[in-house]
Each structure stands twice: as structure tokens, then as C-alpha cells.
Amino acid sequence: MKLFKTRLSRIILWAFALNTVWEFGQCVFFYNMWSWPFWKSTIWMWAAIFGDVLIVLGLWKGASFLRGLGPFHKPSTSGYLVLILLSFGASIVLEWLAIYLNLWSYDPFMPTLTFYDREIGVLPILQITSLPVLSVYMGSKK
């Protein structure tokens, strides 16, 4: 398929696949969505997944910029390290903002940590820290 030929398209596809599995896996057990109407929760889930893909692309471009490379340059070990550190910082800020803006709430089973007087989920932090790196790595393989 021609769609898989470019590195960008492979990274997008990996980001989509990985974040879809992660979102549906964690939301079933760790978010308070059971009282939401079907269409609201469905639209919210798919919006989160597409948002996650955009986050992956933004972090990839940001890490490339910080290393002084174009976004299509093949990453090195130091590039992956920059991406991990940038992703970790972004994950805390993004999750804190989502809780601050009341976009969602957690089930009591969600492990949390306190950051500036807000309880933020550990699993979303792991997601946004690890999946961009994994998406770029897998998308960079031929």
C-alpha cells in the first residue's frame, strides 16, 4: 500500500493504533464515563484518540526542533531521549489542564499523583510519555 511508504504516514498509523488500544483499555476501568450518554462517550473517545495522534506529531516535531533537526530526520538515541523528556513534561501539563478544566474525572481505581493541588492520573502520564516514542520508533522502521 502506498499509504505506508512515507515515514510520516507510518508514525500517524502507529500513533493511531497504539493510542486507540490504550484509550479504550484505560477508559473502561479508570474513568468515570459510565453515566455519559452513548454518543457523548463515543465522540469523546474518538476525539481523545485523534487528539493523542496530534500530540504525538507535535511532540515529535518539538523534539526534532529542540535537537536542531527537521521533523523527518531519522531519530538517534539522543533524539529519543529528548522526545521522552519532552513527552513526560507535556503529559503532566496536559493532564493537569484537563483536570483543571473539568474535561474528565477518574474512577477511584486510577492511580494518581498530586501536582499543584490537582490529582492527575498516572496512566495518562505513562501514555503520553511512552506512546510518542514508540510511535516514532515503529514508524521509523521499514
Backbone as JSON Lines, residues from 0, in Angstrom:
{"i":0,"aa":"M","n":[0.83,-1.19,0.0],"ca":[0.0,0.0,0.0],"c":[0.87,1.25,0.0]}
{"i":1,"aa":"K","n":[0.48,2.21,-0.78],"ca":[1.24,3.44,-0.88],"c":[1.19,4.24,0.42]}
{"i":2,"aa":"L","n":[0.12,4.11,1.18],"ca":[-0.06,4.87,2.42],"c":[1.05,4.6,3.42]}
{"i":3,"aa":"F","n":[1.61,3.4,3.43],"ca":[2.65,3.03,4.39],"c":[4.06,3.43,3.94]}
{"i":4,"aa":"K","n":[4.18,4.05,2.78],"ca":[5.5,4.32,2.22],"c":[6.22,5.48,2.9]}
{"i":5,"aa":"T","n":[5.52,6.48,3.37],"ca":[6.2,7.61,4.0],"c":[6.31,7.38,5.5]}
{"i":6,"aa":"R","n":[7.38,7.9,6.04],"ca":[7.62,7.78,7.49],"c":[6.51,8.48,8.28]}
{"i":7,"aa":"L","n":[6.1,9.65,7.81],"ca":[5.04,10.4,8.49],"c":[3.76,9.58,8.57]}
{"i":8,"aa":"S","n":[3.36,8.96,7.47],"ca":[2.12,8.17,7.49],"c":[2.25,6.95,8.4]}
{"i":9,"aa":"R","n":[3.43,6.34,8.46],"ca":[3.63,5.19,9.36],"c":[3.56,5.64,10.82]}
{"i":10,"aa":"I","n":[4.13,6.79,11.13],"ca":[4.07,7.3,12.51],"c":[2.63,7.61,12.89]}
{"i":11,"aa":"I","n":[1.88,8.23,11.99],"ca":[0.47,8.53,12.25],"c":[-0.31,7.25,12.49]}
{"i":12,"aa":"L","n":[-0.09,6.25,11.65],"ca":[-0.82,4.98,11.81],"c":[-0.45,4.28,13.12]}
{"i":13,"aa":"W","n":[0.82,4.27,13.46],"ca":[1.22,3.67,14.74],"c":[0.65,4.45,15.91]}
{"i":14,"aa":"A","n":[0.69,5.78,15.84],"ca":[0.14,6.61,16.92],"c":[-1.35,6.34,17.07]}
{"i":15,"aa":"F","n":[-2.05,6.23,15.94],"ca":[-3.48,5.96,15.99],"c":[-3.76,4.59,16.61]}
{"i":16,"aa":"A","n":[-3.07,3.57,16.15],"ca":[-3.3,2.21,16.65],"c":[-2.96,2.09,18.14]}
{"i":17,"aa":"L","n":[-1.8,2.58,18.52],"ca":[-1.38,2.46,19.93],"c":[-2.29,3.25,20.87]}
{"i":18,"aa":"N","n":[-2.64,4.47,20.47],"ca":[-3.5,5.28,21.34],"c":[-4.93,4.77,21.38]}
{"i":19,"aa":"T","n":[-5.41,4.16,20.32],"ca":[-6.75,3.57,20.33],"c":[-6.81,2.44,21.35]}
{"i":20,"aa":"V","n":[-5.84,1.55,21.3],"ca":[-5.8,0.44,22.25],"c":[-5.68,0.97,23.67]}
{"i":21,"aa":"W","n":[-4.78,1.92,23.87],"ca":[-4.56,2.47,25.22],"c":[-5.82,3.16,25.74]}
{"i":22,"aa":"E","n":[-6.41,4.03,24.94],"ca":[-7.58,4.79,25.4],"c":[-8.74,3.87,25.77]}
{"i":23,"aa":"F","n":[-9.06,2.92,24.9],"ca":[-10.18,2.03,25.21],"c":[-9.85,1.14,26.39]}
{"i":24,"aa":"G","n":[-8.6,0.74,26.53],"ca":[-8.2,-0.08,27.66],"c":[-8.29,0.64,28.98]}
{"i":25,"aa":"Q","n":[-7.8,1.86,29.04],"ca":[-7.79,2.57,30.32],"c":[-9.14,3.2,30.65]}
{"i":26,"aa":"C","n":[-9.87,3.66,29.66],"ca":[-11.13,4.36,29.95],"c":[-12.19,3.43,30.53]}
{"i":27,"aa":"V","n":[-12.16,2.19,30.11],"ca":[-13.14,1.23,30.64],"c":[-12.99,1.07,32.15]}
{"i":28,"aa":"F","n":[-11.76,1.11,32.62],"ca":[-11.51,0.81,34.02],"c":[-11.2,2.02,34.9]}
{"i":29,"aa":"F","n":[-10.72,3.1,34.32],"ca":[-10.16,4.16,35.14],"c":[-10.83,5.54,35.02]}
{"i":30,"aa":"Y","n":[-11.84,5.69,34.17],"ca":[-12.51,6.98,34.03],"c":[-13.98,6.85,34.37]}
{"i":31,"aa":"N","n":[-14.56,7.93,34.88],"ca":[-15.99,7.96,35.22],"c":[-16.8,8.37,33.99]}
{"i":32,"aa":"M","n":[-17.03,7.44,33.09],"ca":[-17.78,7.73,31.87],"c":[-19.06,6.92,31.77]}
{"i":33,"aa":"W","n":[-19.32,6.09,32.76],"ca":[-20.46,5.17,32.65],"c":[-21.8,5.89,32.65]}
{"i":34,"aa":"S","n":[-21.87,7.06,33.24],"ca":[-23.15,7.79,33.29],"c":[-23.36,8.65,32.04]}
{"i":35,"aa":"W","n":[-22.36,8.75,31.18],"ca":[-22.48,9.56,29.98],"c":[-23.37,8.87,28.96]}
{"i":36,"aa":"P","n":[-24.12,9.64,28.16],"ca":[-24.88,9.04,27.05],"c":[-23.91,8.38,26.05]}
{"i":37,"aa":"F","n":[-24.41,7.37,25.36],"ca":[-23.58,6.6,24.44],"c":[-22.84,7.47,23.43]}
{"i":38,"aa":"W","n":[-23.56,8.36,22.76],"ca":[-22.91,9.15,21.71],"c":[-21.9,10.15,22.28]}
{"i":39,"aa":"K","n":[-22.17,10.68,23.45],"ca":[-21.21,11.6,24.06],"c":[-19.9,10.87,24.37]}
{"i":40,"aa":"S","n":[-20.0,9.7,24.98],"ca":[-18.78,8.96,25.32],"c":[-18.06,8.48,24.07]}
{"i":41,"aa":"T","n":[-18.8,8.08,23.05],"ca":[-18.19,7.62,21.81],"c":[-17.44,8.75,21.12]}
{"i":42,"aa":"I","n":[-18.08,9.89,20.98],"ca":[-17.44,11.04,20.34],"c":[-16.24,11.5,21.16]}
{"i":43,"aa":"W","n":[-16.39,11.5,22.48],"ca":[-15.3,11.92,23.36],"c":[-14.09,11.01,23.21]}
{"i":44,"aa":"M","n":[-14.32,9.71,23.14],"ca":[-13.23,8.75,22.99],"c":[-12.48,8.97,21.68]}
{"i":45,"aa":"W","n":[-13.21,9.09,20.57],"ca":[-12.55,9.26,19.28],"c":[-11.86,10.62,19.19]}
{"i":46,"aa":"A","n":[-12.43,11.64,19.8],"ca":[-11.76,12.94,19.84],"c":[-10.45,12.84,20.63]}
{"i":47,"aa":"A","n":[-10.48,12.09,21.73],"ca":[-9.26,11.91,22.53],"c":[-8.2,11.18,21.72]}
{"i":48,"aa":"I","n":[-8.59,10.17,20.98],"ca":[-7.63,9.4,20.18],"c":[-7.01,10.28,19.09]}
{"i":49,"aa":"F","n":[-7.84,11.02,18.38],"ca":[-7.29,11.9,17.33],"c":[-6.45,13.02,17.95]}
{"i":50,"aa":"G","n":[-6.84,13.49,19.12],"ca":[-6.02,14.45,19.85],"c":[-4.68,13.86,20.24]}
{"i":51,"aa":"D","n":[-4.69,12.6,20.66],"ca":[-3.44,11.91,21.01],"c":[-2.5,11.81,19.81]}
{"i":52,"aa":"V","n":[-3.06,11.56,18.64],"ca":[-2.24,11.49,17.42],"c":[-1.61,12.85,17.16]}
{"i":53,"aa":"L","n":[-2.37,13.92,17.32],"ca":[-1.82,15.26,17.13],"c":[-0.74,15.57,18.17]}
{"i":54,"aa":"I","n":[-0.95,15.1,19.39],"ca":[0.06,15.28,20.44],"c":[1.35,14.56,20.05]}
{"i":55,"aa":"V","n":[1.24,13.34,19.55],"ca":[2.42,12.59,19.11],"c":[3.17,13.38,18.04]}
{"i":56,"aa":"L","n":[2.45,13.88,17.04],"ca":[3.1,14.62,15.96],"c":[3.73,15.92,16.48]}
{"i":57,"aa":"G","n":[3.04,16.6,17.37],"ca":[3.58,17.83,17.94],"c":[4.83,17.59,18.77]}
{"i":58,"aa":"L","n":[4.81,16.52,19.56],"ca":[5.99,16.2,20.38],"c":[7.16,15.76,19.5]}
{"i":59,"aa":"W","n":[6.88,15.01,18.47],"ca":[7.92,14.59,17.53],"c":[8.56,15.81,16.86]}
{"i":60,"aa":"K","n":[7.73,16.74,16.39],"ca":[8.25,17.95,15.76],"c":[8.99,18.8,16.8]}
{"i":61,"aa":"G","n":[8.46,18.9,18.01],"ca":[9.11,19.68,19.07],"c":[10.47,19.11,19.43]}
{"i":62,"aa":"A","n":[10.54,17.79,19.55],"ca":[11.83,17.15,19.88],"c":[12.83,17.36,18.74]}
{"i":63,"aa":"S","n":[12.35,17.26,17.51],"ca":[13.22,17.5,16.36],"c":[13.73,18.93,16.36]}
{"i":64,"aa":"F","n":[12.85,19.88,16.66],"ca":[13.24,21.29,16.73],"c":[14.27,21.52,17.82]}
{"i":65,"aa":"L","n":[14.05,20.92,19.0],"ca":[14.99,21.1,20.1],"c":[16.37,20.53,19.78]}
{"i":66,"aa":"R","n":[16.41,19.51,18.97],"ca":[17.69,18.92,18.57],"c":[18.26,19.61,17.34]}
{"i":67,"aa":"G","n":[17.52,20.58,16.77],"ca":[18.01,21.3,15.6],"c":[17.9,20.5,14.32]}
{"i":68,"aa":"L","n":[16.99,19.54,14.3],"ca":[16.8,18.7,13.13],"c":[15.41,18.93,12.56]}
{"i":69,"aa":"G","n":[15.23,18.64,11.31],"ca":[13.9,18.69,10.73],"c":[13.06,17.54,11.26]}
{"i":70,"aa":"P","n":[11.74,17.65,11.21],"ca":[10.89,16.6,11.77],"c":[10.98,15.26,11.04]}
{"i":71,"aa":"F","n":[11.57,15.24,9.86],"ca":[11.65,13.99,9.11],"c":[13.02,13.34,9.2]}
{"i":72,"aa":"H","n":[13.9,13.92,10.02],"ca":[15.22,13.35,10.23],"c":[15.1,12.09,11.08]}
{"i":73,"aa":"K","n":[15.84,11.07,10.71],"ca":[15.79,9.82,11.47],"c":[16.33,10.05,12.88]}
{"i":74,"aa":"P","n":[15.55,9.68,13.91],"ca":[15.96,9.96,15.28],"c":[17.17,9.12,15.71]}
{"i":75,"aa":"S","n":[17.92,9.68,16.61],"ca":[19.06,8.99,17.22],"c":[18.72,8.72,18.67]}
{"i":76,"aa":"T","n":[19.65,8.12,19.39],"ca":[19.43,7.85,20.81],"c":[19.15,9.14,21.56]}
{"i":77,"aa":"S","n":[19.93,10.19,21.27],"ca":[19.7,11.46,21.95],"c":[18.36,12.07,21.53]}
{"i":78,"aa":"G","n":[17.95,11.84,20.28],"ca":[16.64,12.32,19.83],"c":[15.51,11.65,20.6]}
{"i":79,"aa":"Y","n":[15.64,10.36,20.81],"ca":[14.63,9.65,21.59],"c":[14.61,10.13,23.04]}
{"i":80,"aa":"L","n":[15.77,10.42,23.59],"ca":[15.83,10.93,24.96],"c":[15.14,12.29,25.07]}
{"i":81,"aa":"V","n":[15.4,13.17,24.11],"ca":[14.72,14.48,24.09],"c":[13.22,14.27,23.96]}
{"i":82,"aa":"L","n":[12.8,13.35,23.1],"ca":[11.37,13.08,22.92],"c":[10.74,12.56,24.2]}
{"i":83,"aa":"I","n":[11.42,11.67,24.9],"ca":[10.89,11.14,26.17],"c":[10.75,12.25,27.2]}
{"i":84,"aa":"L","n":[11.77,13.06,27.35],"ca":[11.72,14.15,28.34],"c":[10.65,15.18,28.0]}
{"i":85,"aa":"L","n":[10.57,15.55,26.74],"ca":[9.53,16.49,26.3],"c":[8.14,15.89,26.5]}
{"i":86,"aa":"S","n":[7.99,14.62,26.17],"ca":[6.69,13.94,26.33],"c":[6.29,13.85,27.79]}
{"i":87,"aa":"F","n":[7.24,13.57,28.67],"ca":[6.94,13.49,30.1],"c":[6.44,14.84,30.62]}
{"i":88,"aa":"G","n":[7.15,15.91,30.28],"ca":[6.72,17.24,30.71],"c":[5.36,17.6,30.14]}
{"i":89,"aa":"A","n":[5.15,17.33,28.87],"ca":[3.87,17.62,28.23],"c":[2.74,16.81,28.86]}
{"i":90,"aa":"S","n":[3.02,15.57,29.21],"ca":[1.97,14.71,29.77],"c":[1.46,15.28,31.1]}
{"i":91,"aa":"I","n":[2.35,15.76,31.92],"ca":[1.93,16.33,33.21],"c":[1.13,17.6,33.0]}
{"i":92,"aa":"V","n":[1.61,18.47,32.14],"ca":[0.91,19.73,31.87],"c":[-0.45,19.47,31.25]}
{"i":93,"aa":"L","n":[-0.51,18.61,30.23],"ca":[-1.78,18.34,29.56],"c":[-2.81,17.68,30.48]}
{"i":94,"aa":"E","n":[-2.37,16.73,31.27],"ca":[-3.31,16.05,32.18],"c":[-3.77,17.01,33.27]}
{"i":95,"aa":"W","n":[-2.87,17.84,33.78],"ca":[-3.24,18.82,34.79],"c":[-4.27,19.8,34.22]}
{"i":96,"aa":"L","n":[-4.05,20.27,33.0],"ca":[-5.01,21.18,32.36],"c":[-6.37,20.53,32.16]}
{"i":97,"aa":"A","n":[-6.38,19.27,31.74],"ca":[-7.65,18.56,31.53],"c":[-8.44,18.45,32.84]}
{"i":98,"aa":"I","n":[-7.74,18.16,33.92],"ca":[-8.43,18.07,35.21],"c":[-8.86,19.46,35.68]}
{"i":99,"aa":"Y","n":[-8.01,20.44,35.51],"ca":[-8.33,21.81,35.89],"c":[-9.56,22.31,35.13]}
{"i":100,"aa":"L","n":[-9.66,21.98,33.85],"ca":[-10.79,22.4,33.02],"c":[-12.01,21.49,33.17]}
{"i":101,"aa":"N","n":[-11.88,20.48,34.02],"ca":[-13.0,19.56,34.28],"c":[-13.44,18.8,33.03]}
{"i":102,"aa":"L","n":[-12.48,18.41,32.19],"ca":[-12.82,17.68,30.97],"c":[-13.18,16.24,31.27]}
{"i":103,"aa":"W","n":[-12.62,15.67,32.32],"ca":[-12.96,14.31,32.74],"c":[-12.6,14.13,34.19]}
{"i":104,"aa":"S","n":[-13.04,13.01,34.73],"ca":[-12.68,12.66,36.1],"c":[-12.3,11.19,36.13]}
{"i":105,"aa":"Y","n":[-11.65,10.8,37.22],"ca":[-11.14,9.44,37.32],"c":[-12.02,8.58,38.2]}
{"i":106,"aa":"D","n":[-11.99,7.3,37.91],"ca":[-12.57,6.28,38.76],"c":[-11.63,6.15,39.98]}
{"i":107,"aa":"P","n":[-12.13,5.68,41.12],"ca":[-11.24,5.51,42.28],"c":[-10.05,4.57,42.04]}
{"i":108,"aa":"F","n":[-10.12,3.73,41.03],"ca":[-9.02,2.79,40.75],"c":[-7.83,3.43,40.03]}
{"i":109,"aa":"M","n":[-8.02,4.63,39.48],"ca":[-6.93,5.29,38.76],"c":[-5.83,5.71,39.74]}
{"i":110,"aa":"P","n":[-4.61,5.24,39.54],"ca":[-3.52,5.74,40.39],"c":[-3.26,7.21,40.03]}
{"i":111,"aa":"T","n":[-3.1,8.04,41.04],"ca":[-2.91,9.47,40.8],"c":[-1.71,9.99,41.59]}
{"i":112,"aa":"L","n":[-1.28,11.17,41.21],"ca":[-0.3,11.91,41.98],"c":[-0.76,13.35,42.03]}
{"i":113,"aa":"T","n":[-0.36,14.06,43.06],"ca":[-0.78,15.45,43.24],"c":[0.23,16.37,42.59]}
{"i":114,"aa":"F","n":[-0.29,17.28,41.78],"ca":[0.55,18.26,41.1],"c":[-0.19,19.59,41.15]}
{"i":115,"aa":"Y","n":[0.37,20.56,41.84],"ca":[-0.26,21.87,42.02],"c":[-1.72,21.74,42.44]}
{"i":116,"aa":"D","n":[-1.94,21.02,43.53],"ca":[-3.26,20.86,44.16],"c":[-4.29,20.14,43.3]}
{"i":117,"aa":"R","n":[-3.88,19.4,42.31],"ca":[-4.78,18.6,41.48],"c":[-4.28,17.16,41.46]}
{"i":118,"aa":"E","n":[-5.23,16.24,41.51],"ca":[-4.89,14.82,41.36],"c":[-4.89,14.5,39.87]}
{"i":119,"aa":"I","n":[-3.72,14.11,39.34],"ca":[-3.64,13.76,37.93],"c":[-3.31,12.28,37.79]}
{"i":120,"aa":"G","n":[-3.85,11.67,36.74],"ca":[-3.7,10.24,36.55],"c":[-2.31,9.81,36.1]}
{"i":121,"aa":"V","n":[-1.84,8.74,36.69],"ca":[-0.53,8.19,36.34],"c":[-0.58,7.52,34.97]}
{"i":122,"aa":"L","n":[-1.67,6.83,34.65],"ca":[-1.76,6.12,33.36],"c":[-1.73,7.08,32.17]}
{"i":123,"aa":"P","n":[-2.45,8.21,32.21],"ca":[-2.3,9.15,31.09],"c":[-0.89,9.72,30.97]}
{"i":124,"aa":"I","n":[-0.21,9.88,32.1],"ca":[1.17,10.35,32.05],"c":[2.05,9.29,31.37]}
{"i":125,"aa":"L","n":[1.85,8.03,31.73],"ca":[2.6,6.95,31.07],"c":[2.28,6.89,29.57]}
{"i":126,"aa":"Q","n":[1.02,7.1,29.23],"ca":[0.6,7.07,27.83],"c":[1.32,8.13,27.01]}
{"i":127,"aa":"I","n":[1.25,9.36,27.45],"ca":[1.83,10.46,26.66],"c":[3.35,10.49,26.78]}
{"i":128,"aa":"T","n":[3.91,9.81,27.75],"ca":[5.37,9.71,27.83],"c":[5.89,8.61,26.91]}
{"i":129,"aa":"S","n":[5.2,7.48,26.86],"ca":[5.74,6.33,26.14],"c":[5.25,6.17,24.7]}
{"i":130,"aa":"L","n":[3.99,6.47,24.42],"ca":[3.47,6.18,23.08],"c":[4.03,7.07,21.98]}
{"i":131,"aa":"P","n":[4.37,8.34,22.21],"ca":[5.03,9.08,21.14],"c":[6.37,8.46,20.73]}
{"i":132,"aa":"V","n":[7.15,8.06,21.72],"ca":[8.45,7.44,21.43],"c":[8.25,6.13,20.68]}
{"i":133,"aa":"L","n":[7.31,5.32,21.14],"ca":[7.05,4.04,20.48],"c":[6.51,4.25,19.06]}
{"i":134,"aa":"S","n":[5.63,5.23,18.88],"ca":[5.09,5.53,17.55],"c":[6.17,5.96,16.58]}
{"i":135,"aa":"V","n":[7.06,6.85,17.04],"ca":[8.15,7.32,16.18],"c":[9.12,6.18,15.88]}
{"i":136,"aa":"Y","n":[9.43,5.39,16.89],"ca":[10.33,4.26,16.69],"c":[9.75,3.26,15.67]}
{"i":137,"aa":"M","n":[8.5,2.86,15.89],"ca":[7.89,1.88,15.0],"c":[7.68,2.46,13.6]}
{"i":138,"aa":"G","n":[7.3,3.73,13.53],"ca":[7.09,4.37,12.24],"c":[8.36,4.62,11.47]}
{"i":139,"aa":"S","n":[9.48,4.61,12.16],"ca":[10.76,4.85,11.51],"c":[11.38,3.57,10.95]}
{"i":140,"aa":"K","n":[10.84,2.44,11.35],"ca":[11.33,1.16,10.84],"c":[10.73,0.91,9.46]}
{"i":141,"aa":"K","n":[11.49,0.25,8.61],"ca":[10.96,-0.06,7.28],"c":[10.62,-1.51,7.18]}
